[in-house]
Amino acid sequence: MKTIVVCSGGLDSVTLAHKVAREHSLYALISFDYGQRHKKELDFAADAARDLGVRHHVVDLTPVGALLTGSSLTNDDVAVPDGHYAEETMRITVVPNRNAIMMSVAFGAAASAGADAVAAAMHGGDHFIYPDCRPDFIDAFQKMQNHALDGVAKIRLYTPFINATKADIAAEAGRLGVPIDRTWSCYKGEEVHCGRCGTCVERREALELARVPDPTVYIDREYWKQARAEHAMRKMAENAPKV
């Protein structure tokens, strides 16, 4: 299956790229610059392409990203929240229609390249926050592309992690020998991972649960434990019987 992987440079998509290279035929990686504050992730996607010996395409969507306001990822005036990834506060990181836009471009590129599939790394932990990471969206997008490319190409949307947990992906990264410290997750985009934003907390927790060594440098390496405990306490309070 000749496949183009949508790769941000994060743990999930780099692991997916290694998985495709191992199990299928990796044709290229495609990344997107939409004006995200953590643009340095694109350097890590480039590293992954070099490691895997494939081309890396970076698509400039900054004019589009300028229209997608209100998210902490595209607006420097909106702070990236700290805390557990599953908290309501993380909704401020939603960039409207981001995946639909990116994957539409990726499908066009795949059709032009004669590829069989576009691979994307949405996973079960994303469903709560991001509507364009849910199974229903994946199914609908595939149907839409079947119509869009009718008579032109047959491209499969390959999402092997769609029902997996972040810890499952971390375990897969360990199995595949993915260089963890050559992936970028932090939404704040500083010199090193902050260790406190939702993606850093999720990353630390997942690698710990999967028992995969994490050589990544974090400003606050242990904060994830506090965030996880506070999240658990809030969930217990929400689910406690009302008296």
C-alpha positions as CSV (number, residue, x, y, z in Angstrom):
1,M,0.0,0.0,0.0
2,K,1.8,3.1,-1.3
3,T,1.1,5.6,1.4
4,I,1.5,9.3,2.2
5,V,1.6,10.0,5.9
6,V,0.3,13.3,7.3
7,C,3.1,14.0,9.7
8,S,3.2,16.9,12.2
9,G,6.4,15.8,13.8
10,G,4.7,14.7,16.9
11,L,4.9,11.3,18.7
12,D,1.7,9.9,17.1
13,S,2.4,10.8,13.5
14,V,6.1,9.9,13.6
15,T,5.2,6.6,15.1
16,L,2.6,6.1,12.3
17,A,5.3,6.9,9.7
18,H,7.5,4.2,11.1
19,K,4.6,1.8,11.2
20,V,3.8,2.4,7.6
21,A,7.5,2.1,6.6
22,R,7.6,-1.2,8.4
23,E,4.3,-2.7,7.3
24,H,3.5,-1.0,4.0
25,S,5.2,1.2,1.4
26,L,6.0,4.7,2.7
27,Y,6.0,7.1,-0.2
28,A,6.3,10.5,1.5
29,L,5.5,12.6,4.5
30,I,3.4,15.7,4.2
31,S,3.2,18.5,6.8
32,F,1.4,21.8,7.1
33,D,2.5,25.2,8.2
34,Y,-0.8,26.9,9.3
35,G,0.8,29.5,11.4
36,Q,0.9,27.3,14.5
37,R,2.9,28.7,17.5
38,H,4.7,25.4,17.8
39,K,5.9,25.6,14.2
40,K,9.2,23.9,15.2
41,E,7.3,20.6,15.0
42,L,7.9,20.8,11.2
43,D,11.7,20.4,11.8
44,F,11.0,17.1,13.6
45,A,8.8,15.9,10.7
46,A,11.7,16.7,8.4
47,D,14.0,14.6,10.7
48,A,11.6,11.7,10.5
49,A,11.5,11.9,6.6
50,R,15.3,11.9,6.6
51,D,15.5,8.9,9.0
52,L,13.0,7.0,6.9
53,G,14.6,8.0,3.5
54,V,11.5,9.6,2.0
55,R,10.5,13.0,0.6
56,H,9.0,15.6,3.0
57,H,6.5,18.1,1.6
58,V,5.6,21.2,3.6
59,V,2.5,22.9,2.5
60,D,2.1,26.6,3.3
61,L,-1.3,27.2,4.8
62,T,-0.5,30.3,6.7
63,P,-3.0,32.5,4.8
64,V,-5.7,29.9,5.7
65,G,-4.5,29.6,9.3
66,A,-4.8,33.4,9.7
67,L,-8.6,33.0,9.1
68,L,-8.9,30.2,11.8
69,T,-8.7,32.5,14.8
70,G,-9.6,31.9,18.4
71,S,-7.4,28.9,19.0
72,S,-4.4,29.1,21.3
73,L,-2.4,27.3,18.6
74,T,-2.9,30.1,16.1
75,N,-3.4,33.2,18.2
76,D,-0.5,34.3,20.4
77,D,-2.8,36.4,22.5
78,V,-4.6,33.2,23.7
79,A,-2.6,31.2,26.3
80,V,-2.0,27.5,25.9
81,P,-3.6,26.0,29.0
82,D,-1.8,23.7,31.4
83,G,-3.3,20.6,32.8
84,H,-4.6,17.1,31.8
85,Y,-5.4,16.7,28.1
86,A,-8.9,15.5,28.8
87,E,-10.0,18.7,30.5
88,E,-12.6,21.1,29.0
89,T,-10.0,23.8,29.1
90,M,-8.2,22.1,26.2
91,R,-11.0,23.0,23.8
92,I,-9.2,26.3,23.3
93,T,-6.6,24.3,21.3
94,V,-9.2,23.4,18.6
95,V,-8.3,24.8,15.2
96,P,-11.6,24.7,13.3
97,N,-11.7,22.2,10.4
98,R,-7.9,21.8,10.6
99,N,-7.8,18.0,9.8
100,A,-10.4,18.3,7.0
101,I,-8.4,21.0,5.3
102,M,-5.1,19.2,5.6
103,M,-6.4,15.8,4.6
104,S,-8.1,17.3,1.5
105,V,-4.8,18.5,0.3
106,A,-3.1,15.2,1.2
107,F,-5.7,13.3,-0.8
108,G,-5.1,15.5,-3.8
109,A,-1.4,14.9,-3.5
110,A,-1.9,11.2,-3.1
111,A,-4.1,11.0,-6.2
112,S,-1.5,12.9,-8.2
113,A,1.3,10.7,-7.0
114,G,-0.5,7.5,-7.7
115,A,-0.6,6.5,-4.1
116,D,-3.0,4.1,-2.6
117,A,-3.6,5.7,0.8
118,V,-3.3,8.7,3.1
119,A,-2.4,7.8,6.7
120,A,-3.3,10.0,9.6
121,A,-2.6,9.5,13.3
122,M,-5.9,10.4,15.0
123,H,-6.4,8.4,18.2
124,G,-9.0,7.6,20.8
125,G,-7.8,10.2,23.2
126,D,-8.5,13.0,20.7
127,H,-12.3,12.1,20.4
128,F,-13.3,14.1,23.4
129,I,-11.9,17.4,22.3
130,Y,-11.5,17.3,18.5
131,P,-14.6,16.6,16.3
132,D,-12.4,16.0,13.2
133,C,-10.6,13.1,15.0
134,R,-13.6,10.9,15.6
135,P,-14.5,7.7,13.8
136,D,-17.7,9.2,12.4
137,F,-15.7,12.0,10.8
138,I,-13.2,9.5,9.4
139,D,-16.0,7.5,7.8
140,A,-17.7,10.6,6.4
141,F,-14.4,12.0,5.1
142,Q,-13.7,8.8,3.3
143,K,-17.1,8.8,1.6
144,M,-16.6,12.4,0.6
145,Q,-13.2,11.6,-1.0
146,N,-14.7,8.6,-2.8
147,H,-17.1,11.1,-4.5
148,A,-14.4,13.8,-5.0
149,L,-12.1,11.4,-6.7
150,D,-14.7,9.2,-8.5
151,G,-13.1,8.0,-11.7
152,V,-9.8,9.6,-10.9
153,A,-8.3,7.6,-8.1
154,K,-9.1,5.3,-5.2
155,I,-7.4,6.5,-2.0
156,R,-7.9,4.9,1.3
157,L,-7.8,6.9,4.6
158,Y,-5.6,4.7,6.8
159,T,-6.1,5.5,10.5
160,P,-4.8,2.5,12.5
161,F,-4.8,4.4,15.8
162,I,-8.4,5.7,15.6
163,N,-9.6,3.5,18.6
164,A,-6.2,3.3,20.3
165,T,-5.1,5.1,23.4
166,K,-2.1,7.4,23.6
167,A,-0.4,4.7,25.7
168,D,-1.0,2.2,22.9
169,I,0.7,4.5,20.5
170,A,3.6,4.9,22.9
171,A,3.9,1.2,23.2
172,E,4.0,1.0,19.4
173,A,6.7,3.6,19.3
174,G,8.7,1.4,21.6
175,R,8.2,-1.7,19.5
176,L,9.2,0.1,16.3
177,G,12.2,1.8,17.8
178,V,11.0,5.3,17.2
179,P,13.5,7.9,18.5
180,I,11.2,9.6,21.1
181,D,13.4,12.6,21.6
182,R,13.2,13.3,17.9
183,T,9.5,14.0,18.1
184,W,7.8,17.2,19.2
185,S,4.5,17.5,21.1
186,C,4.5,20.7,23.1
187,Y,2.0,23.3,22.0
188,K,4.0,26.2,23.5
189,G,6.8,25.8,21.0
190,E,9.7,26.9,23.3
191,E,13.3,25.6,23.1
192,V,12.3,22.4,25.0
193,H,9.0,20.8,26.0
194,C,7.3,22.7,28.8
195,G,6.0,19.5,30.5
196,R,2.8,21.3,31.6
197,C,0.5,21.8,28.6
198,G,-2.0,19.2,27.7
199,T,0.1,17.5,25.0
200,C,3.1,17.4,27.2
201,V,1.1,15.9,30.1
202,E,-0.5,13.3,27.7
203,R,2.9,12.4,26.2
204,R,4.5,11.9,29.6
205,E,1.6,9.9,30.9
206,A,1.4,7.7,27.8
207,L,5.1,6.8,27.8
208,E,5.0,6.1,31.5
209,L,2.0,3.8,31.1
210,A,3.6,2.0,28.2
211,R,6.9,1.7,30.1
212,V,8.8,3.3,27.2
213,P,11.9,5.3,28.2
214,D,11.4,9.0,27.6
215,P,14.7,10.9,27.0
216,T,12.8,14.1,26.1
217,V,13.9,17.2,27.9
218,Y,11.1,18.9,29.8
219,I,11.1,22.2,31.8
220,D,8.8,20.5,34.3
221,R,9.2,16.7,34.0
222,E,7.0,15.7,36.9
223,Y,4.0,18.0,36.6
224,W,2.1,15.3,34.7
225,K,1.6,13.4,37.9
226,Q,-0.1,16.4,39.6
227,A,-2.2,17.0,36.5
228,R,-3.3,13.4,36.3
229,A,-4.2,13.3,40.0
230,E,-6.2,16.5,39.8
231,H,-8.1,15.2,36.7
232,A,-8.9,12.0,38.6
233,M,-10.2,14.0,41.6
234,R,-12.5,16.1,39.3
235,K,-13.9,13.0,37.6
236,M,-14.6,11.4,41.0
237,A,-16.4,14.6,42.1
238,E,-18.4,14.7,38.9
239,N,-19.5,11.1,39.2
240,A,-20.2,11.2,42.9
241,P,-23.9,10.5,43.8
242,K,-25.9,13.7,44.4
243,V,-27.3,14.0,47.9
